Amino acid sequence: MRNFRDLEVWKCSVNLVKKIYIITGTFPNEEKFGLVSQINRCSVSIPSNIAEGCSRSSQKDFSRFLQISLGSSFELETQIEIAKEIGFINEELYLDVILELNSIQKRIQSLKKYVDSKV
């Protein structure tokens, strides 16, 4: 079993979750069960699926959970874009989150490529 806490991509994605929760804490209260919930769940899904994949005994299963994590990251990217478009976050904050998210996406893709090469 792999230790997910040793993975830099997991650490970076946990840091992103903390940032996302701070950001969504500023959204209007009426979004608590809408966009806030969606964004928070998506962000948590990224490191959670990396961790779950690490618990799997096969490289193929690990790769599958990395793919799920990557999918969640793109879902989060879309939701952050929507939050910007409807005025919940400004351009500067949007760019900051997107740059961090794109870095995490590249790390997940690189790790998945490595894991797939070991199958």
Biopython code that builds the backbone (N, CA, C, O; Angstrom):
import numpy as np
from Bio.PDB.StructureBuilder import StructureBuilder

atoms = [
    (1, "MET", "N", (0.848, -1.187, 0.000)),
    (1, "MET", "CA", (0.000, 0.000, 0.000)),
    (1, "MET", "C", (0.891, 1.248, 0.000)),
    (1, "MET", "O", (1.883, 1.315, 0.726)),
    (2, "ARG", "N", (0.526, 2.216, -0.813)),
    (2, "ARG", "CA", (1.275, 3.468, -0.924)),
    (2, "ARG", "C", (0.816, 4.434, 0.172)),
    (2, "ARG", "O", (-0.322, 4.366, 0.637)),
    (3, "ASN", "N", (1.707, 5.321, 0.570)),
    (3, "ASN", "CA", (1.334, 6.342, 1.551)),
    (3, "ASN", "C", (0.998, 7.629, 0.801)),
    (3, "ASN", "O", (1.891, 8.319, 0.308)),
    (4, "PHE", "N", (-0.276, 7.945, 0.720)),
    (4, "PHE", "CA", (-0.717, 9.132, -0.021)),
    (4, "PHE", "C", (-0.141, 10.417, 0.551)),
    (4, "PHE", "O", (0.038, 11.395, -0.175)),
    (5, "ARG", "N", (0.153, 10.422, 1.854)),
    (5, "ARG", "CA", (0.690, 11.633, 2.493)),
    (5, "ARG", "C", (2.079, 12.001, 1.965)),
    (5, "ARG", "O", (2.534, 13.133, 2.129)),
    (6, "ASP", "N", (2.738, 11.043, 1.336)),
    (6, "ASP", "CA", (4.057, 11.296, 0.755)),
    (6, "ASP", "C", (3.979, 11.922, -0.634)),
    (6, "ASP", "O", (4.983, 12.413, -1.150)),
    (7, "LEU", "N", (2.808, 11.908, -1.234)),
    (7, "LEU", "CA", (2.655, 12.419, -2.597)),
    (7, "LEU", "C", (2.479, 13.937, -2.598)),
    (7, "LEU", "O", (1.586, 14.474, -1.943)),
    (8, "GLU", "N", (3.340, 14.607, -3.340)),
    (8, "GLU", "CA", (3.278, 16.067, -3.437)),
    (8, "GLU", "C", (1.937, 16.529, -4.012)),
    (8, "GLU", "O", (1.397, 17.550, -3.586)),
    (9, "VAL", "N", (1.406, 15.786, -4.968)),
    (9, "VAL", "CA", (0.128, 16.156, -5.576)),
    (9, "VAL", "C", (-1.002, 16.099, -4.548)),
    (9, "VAL", "O", (-1.917, 16.922, -4.591)),
    (10, "TRP", "N", (-0.948, 15.150, -3.639)),
    (10, "TRP", "CA", (-1.958, 15.069, -2.579)),
    (10, "TRP", "C", (-1.837, 16.285, -1.654)),
    (10, "TRP", "O", (-2.844, 16.900, -1.302)),
    (11, "LYS", "N", (-0.614, 16.627, -1.263)),
    (11, "LYS", "CA", (-0.385, 17.785, -0.384)),
    (11, "LYS", "C", (-0.887, 19.070, -1.041)),
    (11, "LYS", "O", (-1.553, 19.883, -0.400)),
    (12, "CYS", "N", (-0.565, 19.248, -2.318)),
    (12, "CYS", "CA", (-1.006, 20.452, -3.033)),
    (12, "CYS", "C", (-2.528, 20.514, -3.131)),
    (12, "CYS", "O", (-3.122, 21.584, -2.997)),
    (13, "SER", "N", (-3.147, 19.372, -3.362)),
    (13, "SER", "CA", (-4.607, 19.376, -3.501)),
    (13, "SER", "C", (-5.308, 19.620, -2.166)),
    (13, "SER", "O", (-6.386, 20.212, -2.138)),
    (14, "VAL", "N", (-4.713, 19.172, -1.065)),
    (14, "VAL", "CA", (-5.276, 19.486, 0.259)),
    (14, "VAL", "C", (-5.178, 20.991, 0.517)),
    (14, "VAL", "O", (-6.108, 21.591, 1.056)),
    (15, "ASN", "N", (-4.064, 21.593, 0.138)),
    (15, "ASN", "CA", (-3.919, 23.046, 0.288)),
    (15, "ASN", "C", (-4.951, 23.792, -0.549)),
    (15, "ASN", "O", (-5.478, 24.821, -0.124)),
    (16, "LEU", "N", (-5.235, 23.275, -1.731)),
    (16, "LEU", "CA", (-6.262, 23.897, -2.571)),
    (16, "LEU", "C", (-7.634, 23.801, -1.904)),
    (16, "LEU", "O", (-8.414, 24.752, -1.959)),
    (17, "VAL", "N", (-7.933, 22.674, -1.282)),
    (17, "VAL", "CA", (-9.217, 22.522, -0.579)),
    (17, "VAL", "C", (-9.367, 23.613, 0.475)),
    (17, "VAL", "O", (-10.429, 24.225, 0.591)),
    (18, "LYS", "N", (-8.307, 23.857, 1.243)),
    (18, "LYS", "CA", (-8.370, 24.901, 2.280)),
    (18, "LYS", "C", (-8.669, 26.261, 1.660)),
    (18, "LYS", "O", (-9.479, 27.026, 2.183)),
    (19, "LYS", "N", (-8.014, 26.554, 0.551)),
    (19, "LYS", "CA", (-8.234, 27.827, -0.136)),
    (19, "LYS", "C", (-9.670, 27.916, -0.659)),
    (19, "LYS", "O", (-10.314, 28.959, -0.539)),
    (20, "ILE", "N", (-10.161, 26.836, -1.230)),
    (20, "ILE", "CA", (-11.520, 26.810, -1.782)),
    (20, "ILE", "C", (-12.555, 27.059, -0.686)),
    (20, "ILE", "O", (-13.506, 27.813, -0.894)),
    (21, "TYR", "N", (-12.381, 26.439, 0.468)),
    (21, "TYR", "CA", (-13.336, 26.634, 1.569)),
    (21, "TYR", "C", (-13.344, 28.091, 2.044)),
    (21, "TYR", "O", (-14.397, 28.621, 2.400)),
    (22, "ILE", "N", (-12.195, 28.726, 2.049)),
    (22, "ILE", "CA", (-12.129, 30.147, 2.415)),
    (22, "ILE", "C", (-12.881, 30.984, 1.377)),
    (22, "ILE", "O", (-13.651, 31.877, 1.728)),
    (23, "ILE", "N", (-12.649, 30.687, 0.109)),
    (23, "ILE", "CA", (-13.300, 31.430, -0.971)),
    (23, "ILE", "C", (-14.817, 31.244, -0.931)),
    (23, "ILE", "O", (-15.562, 32.221, -0.990)),
    (24, "THR", "N", (-15.272, 30.005, -0.833)),
    (24, "THR", "CA", (-16.725, 29.768, -0.853)),
    (24, "THR", "C", (-17.401, 30.298, 0.407)),
    (24, "THR", "O", (-18.615, 30.502, 0.423)),
    (25, "GLY", "N", (-16.630, 30.519, 1.450)),
    (25, "GLY", "CA", (-17.175, 31.128, 2.663)),
    (25, "GLY", "C", (-17.635, 32.558, 2.447)),
    (25, "GLY", "O", (-18.381, 33.107, 3.257)),
    (26, "THR", "N", (-17.186, 33.165, 1.345)),
    (26, "THR", "CA", (-17.583, 34.542, 1.028)),
    (26, "THR", "C", (-18.783, 34.598, 0.080)),
    (26, "THR", "O", (-19.296, 35.683, -0.196)),
    (27, "PHE", "N", (-19.234, 33.461, -0.417)),
    (27, "PHE", "CA", (-20.357, 33.418, -1.356)),
    (27, "PHE", "C", (-21.657, 33.750, -0.617)),
    (27, "PHE", "O", (-21.730, 33.600, 0.603)),
    (28, "PRO", "N", (-22.669, 34.195, -1.339)),
    (28, "PRO", "CA", (-23.962, 34.498, -0.708)),
    (28, "PRO", "C", (-24.554, 33.271, -0.005)),
    (28, "PRO", "O", (-24.383, 32.139, -0.457)),
    (29, "ASN", "N", (-25.247, 33.516, 1.099)),
    (29, "ASN", "CA", (-25.850, 32.429, 1.880)),
    (29, "ASN", "C", (-26.806, 31.562, 1.065)),
    (29, "ASN", "O", (-26.911, 30.357, 1.297)),
    (30, "GLU", "N", (-27.497, 32.177, 0.117)),
    (30, "GLU", "CA", (-28.448, 31.393, -0.674)),
    (30, "GLU", "C", (-27.757, 30.359, -1.573)),
    (30, "GLU", "O", (-28.419, 29.494, -2.147)),
    (31, "GLU", "N", (-26.438, 30.448, -1.693)),
    (31, "GLU", "CA", (-25.677, 29.470, -2.483)),
    (31, "GLU", "C", (-25.137, 28.324, -1.635)),
    (31, "GLU", "O", (-24.453, 27.437, -2.147)),
    (32, "LYS", "N", (-25.445, 28.342, -0.341)),
    (32, "LYS", "CA", (-24.907, 27.330, 0.582)),
    (32, "LYS", "C", (-25.168, 25.904, 0.103)),
    (32, "LYS", "O", (-24.291, 25.046, 0.206)),
    (33, "PHE", "N", (-26.356, 25.649, -0.415)),
    (33, "PHE", "CA", (-26.704, 24.298, -0.857)),
    (33, "PHE", "C", (-26.619, 24.157, -2.377)),
    (33, "PHE", "O", (-26.989, 23.124, -2.936)),
    (34, "GLY", "N", (-26.131, 25.198, -3.034)),
    (34, "GLY", "CA", (-25.980, 25.171, -4.484)),
    (34, "GLY", "C", (-24.517, 25.104, -4.870)),
    (34, "GLY", "O", (-23.846, 24.090, -4.679)),
    (35, "LEU", "N", (-24.042, 26.207, -5.415)),
    (35, "LEU", "CA", (-22.671, 26.257, -5.929)),
    (35, "LEU", "C", (-21.625, 26.024, -4.838)),
    (35, "LEU", "O", (-20.608, 25.378, -5.092)),
    (36, "VAL", "N", (-21.856, 26.535, -3.643)),
    (36, "VAL", "CA", (-20.895, 26.341, -2.541)),
    (36, "VAL", "C", (-20.710, 24.855, -2.260)),
    (36, "VAL", "O", (-19.584, 24.367, -2.163)),
    (37, "SER", "N", (-21.805, 24.155, -2.132)),
    (37, "SER", "CA", (-21.749, 22.718, -1.856)),
    (37, "SER", "C", (-21.049, 21.970, -2.987)),
    (37, "SER", "O", (-20.209, 21.106, -2.737)),
    (38, "GLN", "N", (-21.392, 22.300, -4.221)),
    (38, "GLN", "CA", (-20.783, 21.645, -5.382)),
    (38, "GLN", "C", (-19.276, 21.879, -5.432)),
    (38, "GLN", "O", (-18.501, 20.942, -5.617)),
    (39, "ILE", "N", (-18.871, 23.132, -5.268)),
    (39, "ILE", "CA", (-17.447, 23.473, -5.337)),
    (39, "ILE", "C", (-16.681, 22.794, -4.210)),
    (39, "ILE", "O", (-15.613, 22.225, -4.435)),
    (40, "ASN", "N", (-17.221, 22.853, -3.007)),
    (40, "ASN", "CA", (-16.529, 22.233, -1.873)),
    (40, "ASN", "C", (-16.382, 20.726, -2.064)),
    (40, "ASN", "O", (-15.308, 20.171, -1.833)),
    (41, "ARG", "N", (-17.457, 20.066, -2.484)),
    (41, "ARG", "CA", (-17.397, 18.611, -2.678)),
    (41, "ARG", "C", (-16.408, 18.235, -3.777)),
    (41, "ARG", "O", (-15.673, 17.254, -3.660)),
    (42, "CYS", "N", (-16.401, 19.019, -4.832)),
    (42, "CYS", "CA", (-15.467, 18.767, -5.936)),
    (42, "CYS", "C", (-14.020, 18.893, -5.473)),
    (42, "CYS", "O", (-13.180, 18.051, -5.787)),
    (43, "SER", "N", (-13.746, 19.945, -4.730)),
    (43, "SER", "CA", (-12.368, 20.166, -4.280)),
    (43, "SER", "C", (-11.914, 19.047, -3.349)),
    (43, "SER", "O", (-10.774, 18.591, -3.440)),
    (44, "VAL", "N", (-12.791, 18.602, -2.459)),
    (44, "VAL", "CA", (-12.463, 17.518, -1.525)),
    (44, "VAL", "C", (-12.256, 16.200, -2.272)),
    (44, "VAL", "O", (-11.464, 15.359, -1.848)),
    (45, "SER", "N", (-12.957, 16.030, -3.364)),
    (45, "SER", "CA", (-12.857, 14.800, -4.146)),
    (45, "SER", "C", (-11.464, 14.593, -4.740)),
    (45, "SER", "O", (-11.045, 13.453, -4.941)),
    (46, "ILE", "N", (-10.753, 15.662, -5.017)),
    (46, "ILE", "CA", (-9.437, 15.541, -5.657)),
    (46, "ILE", "C", (-8.457, 14.786, -4.753)),
    (46, "ILE", "O", (-7.980, 13.724, -5.152)),
    (47, "PRO", "N", (-8.135, 15.289, -3.549)),
    (47, "PRO", "CA", (-7.204, 14.529, -2.703)),
    (47, "PRO", "C", (-7.801, 13.221, -2.184)),
    (47, "PRO", "O", (-7.072, 12.260, -1.941)),
    (48, "SER", "N", (-9.114, 13.183, -2.014)),
    (48, "SER", "CA", (-9.760, 11.969, -1.501)),
    (48, "SER", "C", (-9.584, 10.797, -2.458)),
    (48, "SER", "O", (-9.312, 9.676, -2.026)),
    (49, "ASN", "N", (-9.737, 11.048, -3.743)),
    (49, "ASN", "CA", (-9.574, 9.973, -4.721)),
    (49, "ASN", "C", (-8.117, 9.571, -4.899)),
    (49, "ASN", "O", (-7.825, 8.409, -5.183)),
    (50, "ILE", "N", (-7.208, 10.513, -4.736)),
    (50, "ILE", "CA", (-5.783, 10.157, -4.746)),
    (50, "ILE", "C", (-5.503, 9.211, -3.584)),
    (50, "ILE", "O", (-4.842, 8.186, -3.752)),
    (51, "ALA", "N", (-6.009, 9.562, -2.406)),
    (51, "ALA", "CA", (-5.800, 8.729, -1.215)),
    (51, "ALA", "C", (-6.442, 7.357, -1.382)),
    (51, "ALA", "O", (-5.829, 6.338, -1.065)),
    (52, "GLU", "N", (-7.671, 7.332, -1.879)),
    (52, "GLU", "CA", (-8.339, 6.042, -2.057)),
    (52, "GLU", "C", (-7.595, 5.173, -3.064)),
    (52, "GLU", "O", (-7.472, 3.963, -2.877)),
    (53, "GLY", "N", (-7.106, 5.785, -4.119)),
    (53, "GLY", "CA", (-6.331, 5.038, -5.109)),
    (53, "GLY", "C", (-5.074, 4.428, -4.518)),
    (53, "GLY", "O", (-4.680, 3.319, -4.881)),
    (54, "CYS", "N", (-4.450, 5.153, -3.608)),
    (54, "CYS", "CA", (-3.245, 4.639, -2.952)),
    (54, "CYS", "C", (-3.526, 3.382, -2.139)),
    (54, "CYS", "O", (-2.633, 2.560, -1.940)),
    (55, "SER", "N", (-4.744, 3.229, -1.676)),
    (55, "SER", "CA", (-5.091, 2.068, -0.850)),
    (55, "SER", "C", (-5.324, 0.814, -1.684)),
    (55, "SER", "O", (-5.385, -0.290, -1.141)),
    (56, "ARG", "N", (-5.453, 0.973, -2.973)),
    (56, "ARG", "CA", (-5.758, -0.163, -3.845)),
    (56, "ARG", "C", (-4.508, -0.997, -4.110)),
    (56, "ARG", "O", (-3.391, -0.480, -4.151)),
    (57, "SER", "N", (-4.720, -2.269, -4.286)),
    (57, "SER", "CA", (-3.582, -3.183, -4.428)),
    (57, "SER", "C", (-3.003, -3.204, -5.841)),
    (57, "SER", "O", (-1.843, -3.574, -6.024)),
    (58, "SER", "N", (-3.789, -2.817, -6.833)),
    (58, "SER", "CA", (-3.264, -2.875, -8.200)),
    (58, "SER", "C", (-2.991, -1.481, -8.761)),
    (58, "SER", "O", (-3.630, -0.498, -8.384)),
    (59, "GLN", "N", (-2.034, -1.432, -9.662)),
    (59, "GLN", "CA", (-1.705, -0.184, -10.352)),
    (59, "GLN", "C", (-2.903, 0.281, -11.187)),
    (59, "GLN", "O", (-3.170, 1.477, -11.300)),
    (60, "LYS", "N", (-3.612, -0.679, -11.761)),
    (60, "LYS", "CA", (-4.768, -0.354, -12.598)),
    (60, "LYS", "C", (-5.844, 0.364, -11.779)),
    (60, "LYS", "O", (-6.419, 1.349, -12.241)),
    (61, "ASP", "N", (-6.113, -0.121, -10.580)),
    (61, "ASP", "CA", (-7.088, 0.542, -9.705)),
    (61, "ASP", "C", (-6.599, 1.925, -9.291)),
    (61, "ASP", "O", (-7.369, 2.886, -9.278)),
    (62, "PHE", "N", (-5.313, 2.018, -8.951)),
    (62, "PHE", "CA", (-4.739, 3.311, -8.574)),
    (62, "PHE", "C", (-4.923, 4.307, -9.718)),
    (62, "PHE", "O", (-5.332, 5.447, -9.499)),
    (63, "SER", "N", (-4.620, 3.869, -10.928)),
    (63, "SER", "CA", (-4.761, 4.721, -12.104)),
    (63, "SER", "C", (-6.206, 5.179, -12.289)),
    (63, "SER", "O", (-6.458, 6.330, -12.647)),
    (64, "ARG", "N", (-7.143, 4.281, -12.047)),
    (64, "ARG", "CA", (-8.567, 4.622, -12.195)),
    (64, "ARG", "C", (-8.970, 5.728, -11.218)),
    (64, "ARG", "O", (-9.711, 6.640, -11.584)),
    (65, "PHE", "N", (-8.485, 5.650, -9.984)),
    (65, "PHE", "CA", (-8.812, 6.687, -9.005)),
    (65, "PHE", "C", (-8.108, 8.005, -9.323)),
    (65, "PHE", "O", (-8.635, 9.077, -9.026)),
    (66, "LEU", "N", (-6.928, 7.931, -9.922)),
    (66, "LEU", "CA", (-6.268, 9.161, -10.375)),
    (66, "LEU", "C", (-7.093, 9.809, -11.482)),
    (66, "LEU", "O", (-7.196, 11.034, -11.544)),
    (67, "GLN", "N", (-7.679, 8.995, -12.353)),
    (67, "GLN", "CA", (-8.533, 9.525, -13.417)),
    (67, "GLN", "C", (-9.775, 10.199, -12.833)),
    (67, "GLN", "O", (-10.200, 11.248, -13.318)),
    (68, "ILE", "N", (-10.347, 9.607, -11.810)),
    (68, "ILE", "CA", (-11.506, 10.212, -11.138)),
    (68, "ILE", "C", (-11.108, 11.544, -10.505)),
    (68, "ILE", "O", (-11.843, 12.527, -10.596)),
    (69, "SER", "N", (-9.945, 11.567, -9.868)),
    (69, "SER", "CA", (-9.433, 12.795, -9.260)),
    (69, "SER", "C", (-9.239, 13.879, -10.318)),
    (69, "SER", "O", (-9.589, 15.040, -10.105)),
    (70, "LEU", "N", (-8.684, 13.488, -11.448)),
    (70, "LEU", "CA", (-8.483, 14.433, -12.548)),
    (70, "LEU", "C", (-9.824, 14.967, -13.047)),
    (70, "LEU", "O", (-9.963, 16.162, -13.310)),
    (71, "GLY", "N", (-10.798, 14.087, -13.175)),
    (71, "GLY", "CA", (-12.134, 14.519, -13.588)),
    (71, "GLY", "C", (-12.729, 15.521, -12.622)),
    (71, "GLY", "O", (-13.346, 16.502, -13.040)),
    (72, "SER", "N", (-12.549, 15.282, -11.336)),
    (72, "SER", "CA", (-13.042, 16.227, -10.324)),
    (72, "SER", "C", (-12.350, 17.574, -10.449)),
    (72, "SER", "O", (-12.964, 18.617, -10.223)),
    (73, "SER", "N", (-11.073, 17.552, -10.807)),
    (73, "SER", "CA", (-10.339, 18.813, -10.947)),
    (73, "SER", "C", (-10.877, 19.643, -12.110)),
    (73, "SER", "O", (-10.948, 20.869, -12.021)),
    (74, "PHE", "N", (-11.254, 18.977, -13.197)),
    (74, "PHE", "CA", (-11.828, 19.706, -14.329)),
    (74, "PHE", "C", (-13.247, 20.182, -14.020)),
    (74, "PHE", "O", (-13.663, 21.249, -14.472)),
    (75, "GLU", "N", (-13.970, 19.399, -13.262)),
    (75, "GLU", "CA", (-15.294, 19.832, -12.802)),
    (75, "GLU", "C", (-15.152, 21.078, -11.925)),
    (75, "GLU", "O", (-15.917, 22.032, -12.065)),
    (76, "LEU", "N", (-14.175, 21.063, -11.025)),
    (76, "LEU", "CA", (-13.922, 22.220, -10.164)),
    (76, "LEU", "C", (-13.534, 23.439, -10.997)),
    (76, "LEU", "O", (-13.978, 24.552, -10.716)),
    (77, "GLU", "N", (-12.715, 23.232, -12.012)),
    (77, "GLU", "CA", (-12.309, 24.342, -12.879)),
    (77, "GLU", "C", (-13.531, 24.999, -13.523)),
    (77, "GLU", "O", (-13.606, 26.225, -13.606)),
    (78, "THR", "N", (-14.467, 24.202, -13.968)),
    (78, "THR", "CA", (-15.695, 24.732, -14.567)),
    (78, "THR", "C", (-16.513, 25.509, -13.542)),
    (78, "THR", "O", (-17.033, 26.583, -13.847)),
    (79, "GLN", "N", (-16.629, 24.981, -12.346)),
    (79, "GLN", "CA", (-17.419, 25.646, -11.312)),
    (79, "GLN", "C", (-16.780, 26.962, -10.873)),
    (79, "GLN", "O", (-17.487, 27.925, -10.573)),
    (80, "ILE", "N", (-15.459, 27.007, -10.834)),
    (80, "ILE", "CA", (-14.759, 28.259, -10.506)),
    (80, "ILE", "C", (-14.989, 29.285, -11.615)),
    (80, "ILE", "O", (-15.166, 30.473, -11.343)),
    (81, "GLU", "N", (-14.986, 28.823, -12.854)),
    (81, "GLU", "CA", (-15.286, 29.704, -13.992)),
    (81, "GLU", "C", (-16.698, 30.284, -13.858)),
    (81, "GLU", "O", (-16.906, 31.478, -14.074)),
    (82, "ILE", "N", (-17.650, 29.448, -13.508)),
    (82, "ILE", "CA", (-19.033, 29.908, -13.317)),
    (82, "ILE", "C", (-19.099, 30.929, -12.182)),
    (82, "ILE", "O", (-19.772, 31.953, -12.304)),
    (83, "ALA", "N", (-18.406, 30.653, -11.084)),
    (83, "ALA", "CA", (-18.394, 31.588, -9.951)),
    (83, "ALA", "C", (-17.847, 32.948, -10.363)),
    (83, "ALA", "O", (-18.333, 33.984, -9.908)),
    (84, "LYS", "N", (-16.834, 32.942, -11.227)),
    (84, "LYS", "CA", (-16.288, 34.211, -11.728)),
    (84, "LYS", "C", (-17.306, 34.909, -12.625)),
    (84, "LYS", "O", (-17.532, 36.113, -12.499)),
    (85, "GLU", "N", (-17.912, 34.154, -13.522)),
    (85, "GLU", "CA", (-18.857, 34.733, -14.487)),
    (85, "GLU", "C", (-20.076, 35.356, -13.816)),
    (85, "GLU", "O", (-20.625, 36.335, -14.321)),
    (86, "ILE", "N", (-20.505, 34.801, -12.682)),
    (86, "ILE", "CA", (-21.676, 35.376, -12.006)),
    (86, "ILE", "C", (-21.291, 36.362, -10.905)),
    (86, "ILE", "O", (-22.143, 36.833, -10.151)),
    (87, "GLY", "N", (-19.997, 36.665, -10.823)),
    (87, "GLY", "CA", (-19.540, 37.733, -9.947)),
    (87, "GLY", "C", (-19.247, 37.347, -8.508)),
    (87, "GLY", "O", (-19.144, 38.223, -7.649)),
    (88, "PHE", "N", (-19.110, 36.054, -8.221)),
    (88, "PHE", "CA", (-18.803, 35.635, -6.850)),
    (88, "PHE", "C", (-17.316, 35.743, -6.527)),
    (88, "PHE", "O", (-16.939, 35.900, -5.366)),
    (89, "ILE", "N", (-16.479, 35.660, -7.547)),
    (89, "ILE", "CA", (-15.034, 35.867, -7.345)),
    (89, "ILE", "C", (-14.510, 36.797, -8.429)),
    (89, "ILE", "O", (-15.022, 36.829, -9.549)),
    (90, "ASN", "N", (-13.476, 37.556, -8.069)),
    (90, "ASN", "CA", (-12.905, 38.493, -9.034)),
    (90, "ASN", "C", (-11.859, 37.799, -9.913)),
    (90, "ASN", "O", (-11.473, 36.658, -9.663)),
    (91, "GLU", "N", (-11.424, 38.499, -10.921)),
    (91, "GLU", "CA", (-10.484, 37.959, -11.908)),
    (91, "GLU", "C", (-9.165, 37.526, -11.271)),
    (91, "GLU", "O", (-8.620, 36.477, -11.617)),
    (92, "GLU", "N", (-8.657, 38.325, -10.348)),
    (92, "GLU", "CA", (-7.374, 38.014, -9.708)),
    (92, "GLU", "C", (-7.449, 36.704, -8.916)),
    (92, "GLU", "O", (-6.563, 35.856, -9.024)),
    (93, "LEU", "N", (-8.487, 36.550, -8.137)),
    (93, "LEU", "CA", (-8.669, 35.329, -7.352)),
    (93, "LEU", "C", (-8.916, 34.134, -8.271)),
    (93, "LEU", "O", (-8.405, 33.039, -8.036)),
    (94, "TYR", "N", (-9.697, 34.360, -9.306)),
    (94, "TYR", "CA", (-9.953, 33.313, -10.301)),
    (94, "TYR", "C", (-8.643, 32.798, -10.891)),
    (94, "TYR", "O", (-8.407, 31.590, -10.934)),
    (95, "LEU", "N", (-7.796, 33.713, -11.343)),
    (95, "LEU", "CA", (-6.520, 33.323, -11.956)),
    (95, "LEU", "C", (-5.625, 32.589, -10.971)),
    (95, "LEU", "O", (-4.953, 31.626, -11.340)),
    (96, "ASP", "N", (-5.611, 33.035, -9.726)),
    (96, "ASP", "CA", (-4.815, 32.382, -8.692)),
    (96, "ASP", "C", (-5.247, 30.924, -8.513)),
    (96, "ASP", "O", (-4.410, 30.023, -8.473)),
    (97, "VAL", "N", (-6.546, 30.704, -8.409)),
    (97, "VAL", "CA", (-7.069, 29.345, -8.222)),
    (97, "VAL", "C", (-6.817, 28.497, -9.466)),
    (97, "VAL", "O", (-6.409, 27.340, -9.357)),
    (98, "ILE", "N", (-7.055, 29.061, -10.636)),
    (98, "ILE", "CA", (-6.885, 28.301, -11.880)),
    (98, "ILE", "C", (-5.429, 27.896, -12.081)),
    (98, "ILE", "O", (-5.156, 26.772, -12.503)),
    (99, "LEU", "N", (-4.499, 28.785, -11.788)),
    (99, "LEU", "CA", (-3.079, 28.425, -11.918)),
    (99, "LEU", "C", (-2.718, 27.276, -10.987)),
    (99, "LEU", "O", (-2.019, 26.344, -11.383)),
    (100, "GLU", "N", (-3.193, 27.347, -9.761)),
    (100, "GLU", "CA", (-2.933, 26.282, -8.794)),
    (100, "GLU", "C", (-3.596, 24.978, -9.236)),
    (100, "GLU", "O", (-3.000, 23.905, -9.142)),
    (101, "LEU", "N", (-4.805, 25.079, -9.708)),
    (101, "LEU", "CA", (-5.546, 23.904, -10.163)),
    (101, "LEU", "C", (-4.878, 23.275, -11.388)),
    (101, "LEU", "O", (-4.768, 22.052, -11.474)),
    (102, "ASN", "N", (-4.435, 24.099, -12.331)),
    (102, "ASN", "CA", (-3.752, 23.572, -13.515)),
    (102, "ASN", "C", (-2.458, 22.854, -13.153)),
    (102, "ASN", "O", (-2.105, 21.850, -13.772)),
    (103, "SER", "N", (-1.758, 23.364, -12.160)),
    (103, "SER", "CA", (-0.544, 22.700, -11.680)),
    (103, "SER", "C", (-0.879, 21.323, -11.096)),
    (103, "SER", "O", (-0.172, 20.347, -11.347)),
    (104, "ILE", "N", (-1.947, 21.256, -10.328)),
    (104, "ILE", "CA", (-2.389, 19.979, -9.745)),
    (104, "ILE", "C", (-2.812, 19.013, -10.852)),
    (104, "ILE", "O", (-2.497, 17.825, -10.792)),
    (105, "GLN", "N", (-3.517, 19.513, -11.850)),
    (105, "GLN", "CA", (-3.936, 18.662, -12.967)),
    (105, "GLN", "C", (-2.727, 18.053, -13.675)),
    (105, "GLN", "O", (-2.732, 16.869, -14.012)),
    (106, "LYS", "N", (-1.705, 18.855, -13.896)),
    (106, "LYS", "CA", (-0.485, 18.350, -14.540)),
    (106, "LYS", "C", (0.193, 17.295, -13.676)),
    (106, "LYS", "O", (0.700, 16.299, -14.192)),
    (107, "ARG", "N", (0.204, 17.511, -12.367)),
    (107, "ARG", "CA", (0.812, 16.534, -11.455)),
    (107, "ARG", "C", (0.035, 15.215, -11.464)),
    (107, "ARG", "O", (0.625, 14.135, -11.472)),
    (108, "ILE", "N", (-1.286, 15.319, -11.464)),
    (108, "ILE", "CA", (-2.102, 14.097, -11.515)),
    (108, "ILE", "C", (-1.839, 13.350, -12.824)),
    (108, "ILE", "O", (-1.667, 12.131, -12.828)),
    (109, "GLN", "N", (-1.810, 14.089, -13.928)),
    (109, "GLN", "CA", (-1.568, 13.460, -15.228)),
    (109, "GLN", "C", (-0.198, 12.789, -15.273)),
    (109, "GLN", "O", (-0.059, 11.688, -15.806)),
    (110, "SER", "N", (0.805, 13.447, -14.717)),
    (110, "SER", "CA", (2.155, 12.864, -14.689)),
    (110, "SER", "C", (2.198, 11.605, -13.835)),
    (110, "SER", "O", (2.797, 10.603, -14.224)),
    (111, "LEU", "N", (1.561, 11.661, -12.672)),
    (111, "LEU", "CA", (1.530, 10.489, -11.801)),
    (111, "LEU", "C", (0.771, 9.349, -12.475)),
    (111, "LEU", "O", (1.195, 8.195, -12.408)),
    (112, "LYS", "N", (-0.340, 9.667, -13.118)),
    (112, "LYS", "CA", (-1.123, 8.640, -13.815)),
    (112, "LYS", "C", (-0.296, 8.008, -14.927)),
    (112, "LYS", "O", (-0.322, 6.790, -15.107)),
    (113, "LYS", "N", (0.426, 8.818, -15.663)),
    (113, "LYS", "CA", (1.275, 8.302, -16.742)),
    (113, "LYS", "C", (2.331, 7.348, -16.173)),
    (113, "LYS", "O", (2.594, 6.289, -16.744)),
    (114, "TYR", "N", (2.921, 7.729, -15.060)),
    (114, "TYR", "CA", (3.915, 6.874, -14.406)),
    (114, "TYR", "C", (3.274, 5.561, -13.941)),
    (114, "TYR", "O", (3.808, 4.480, -14.190)),
    (115, "VAL", "N", (2.131, 5.665, -13.268)),
    (115, "VAL", "CA", (1.435, 4.470, -12.766)),
    (115, "VAL", "C", (1.047, 3.561, -13.932)),
    (115, "VAL", "O", (1.202, 2.342, -13.853)),
    (116, "ASP", "N", (0.542, 4.157, -15.014)),
    (116, "ASP", "CA", (0.143, 3.367, -16.187)),
    (116, "ASP", "C", (1.332, 2.639, -16.813)),
    (116, "ASP", "O", (1.175, 1.557, -17.378)),
    (117, "SER", "N", (2.512, 3.231, -16.713)),
    (117, "SER", "CA", (3.707, 2.583, -17.284)),
    (117, "SER", "C", (4.124, 1.357, -16.479)),
    (117, "SER", "O", (4.894, 0.529, -16.965)),
    (118, "LYS", "N", (3.621, 1.238, -15.258)),
    (118, "LYS", "CA", (3.959, 0.111, -14.381)),
    (118, "LYS", "C", (2.927, -1.013, -14.448)),
    (118, "LYS", "O", (3.093, -2.053, -13.810)),
    (119, "VAL", "N", (1.855, -0.799, -15.228)),
    (119, "VAL", "CA", (0.786, -1.815, -15.314)),
    (119, "VAL", "C", (1.254, -3.001, -16.136)),
    (119, "VAL", "O", (0.502, -3.957, -16.324)),
]
sb = StructureBuilder()
sb.init_structure("model")
sb.init_model(0)
sb.init_chain("A")
sb.init_seg("    ")
for serial, (resi, resn, name, xyz) in enumerate(atoms, 1):
    if name == "N":
        sb.init_residue(resn, " ", resi, " ")
    sb.init_atom(name, np.array(xyz, "f"), 0.0, 1.0, " ", f" {name:<3s}", serial, name[0])
structure = sb.get_structure()
